Amino acid sequence: MKIFFYKSILVFFLFLLAFHYSYNFVAKSIERKINSNFSKANIQILKTKIKNEMNNAINKDKFISNEDAELINKFIDKLIDDLNKNSQ
């Protein structure tokens, strides 16, 4: 009976140890990914990319298609109508 008890305790601690290391490995890898994606250097790169795209859109004669413009216009009109109905 003692041997079974000791083996059970050993298996339990080994299971806890394995779980602890695997959980910490996953947590640290996720933390590293988050830190690398939201580092100051990456944020600056994203800002410059957005600014470049905005400049490209400004330099184009027409940066939105007629179909998209109509869709956006209908959506804005619908929002205005809903807001007017809710305010009355």
C-alpha positions in Angstrom: 0.0 0.0 0.0 2.9 2.3 0.8 4.5 1.8 -2.6 1.2 2.6 -4.4 0.9 5.8 -2.3 4.4 6.9 -3.1 4.0 6.1 -6.8 0.7 8.1 -6.8 2.4 11.1 -5.2 5.3 10.9 -7.6 3.0 10.7 -10.6 0.9 13.6 -9.3 4.0 15.9 -8.8 5.3 14.9 -12.2 1.9 15.8 -13.7 1.9 19.1 -11.9 5.5 19.8 -13.1 4.7 19.0 -16.7 1.5 21.1 -16.6 3.4 24.0 -15.0 6.2 24.0 -17.7 3.8 23.5 -20.6 1.5 26.2 -19.4 4.3 28.7 -18.8 5.8 27.9 -22.2 2.5 28.7 -23.9 1.9 31.8 -21.8 5.4 33.1 -22.5 5.2 32.5 -26.2 1.9 34.4 -26.4 3.4 37.2 -24.3 6.4 37.4 -26.7 4.2 37.6 -29.7 2.1 40.4 -28.1 5.2 42.3 -27.2 6.8 41.9 -30.6 3.6 43.0 -32.4 3.1 46.1 -30.3 6.6 47.2 -29.8 7.4 50.9 -30.5 9.3 50.0 -33.7 6.4 48.1 -35.1 4.0 50.9 -34.2 6.2 53.4 -36.0 6.3 51.1 -39.1 2.5 50.9 -39.0 2.2 54.6 -38.7 4.4 55.2 -41.7 2.6 52.6 -43.8 -0.7 54.3 -43.0 0.6 57.7 -43.8 2.0 56.5 -47.1 -1.3 54.9 -48.0 -3.1 58.2 -47.1 -0.7 60.1 -49.3 -1.3 57.7 -52.2 -5.0 58.1 -51.8 -4.7 61.9 -51.7 -2.6 61.9 -54.9 -5.1 59.8 -56.8 -7.8 61.5 -58.8 -10.4 59.1 -57.6 -9.6 56.8 -54.7 -13.1 55.4 -54.2 -15.3 53.8 -56.8 -18.8 55.1 -57.6 -20.4 51.9 -56.3 -18.6 52.2 -53.0 -19.5 55.9 -52.7 -23.1 55.1 -53.3 -23.1 52.3 -50.7 -21.4 54.6 -48.1 -23.8 57.4 -48.9 -26.9 55.1 -48.4 -25.4 53.8 -45.1 -24.9 57.3 -43.8 -28.4 58.3 -44.9 -29.8 55.3 -43.0 -27.8 56.2 -39.9 -29.1 59.8 -40.0 -32.7 58.5 -40.4 -32.3 56.2 -37.4 -30.8 58.9 -35.3 -33.6 61.3 -36.2 -36.3 58.6 -35.3 -34.6 58.0 -32.0 -34.3 61.6 -31.1 -38.1 62.3 -31.6 
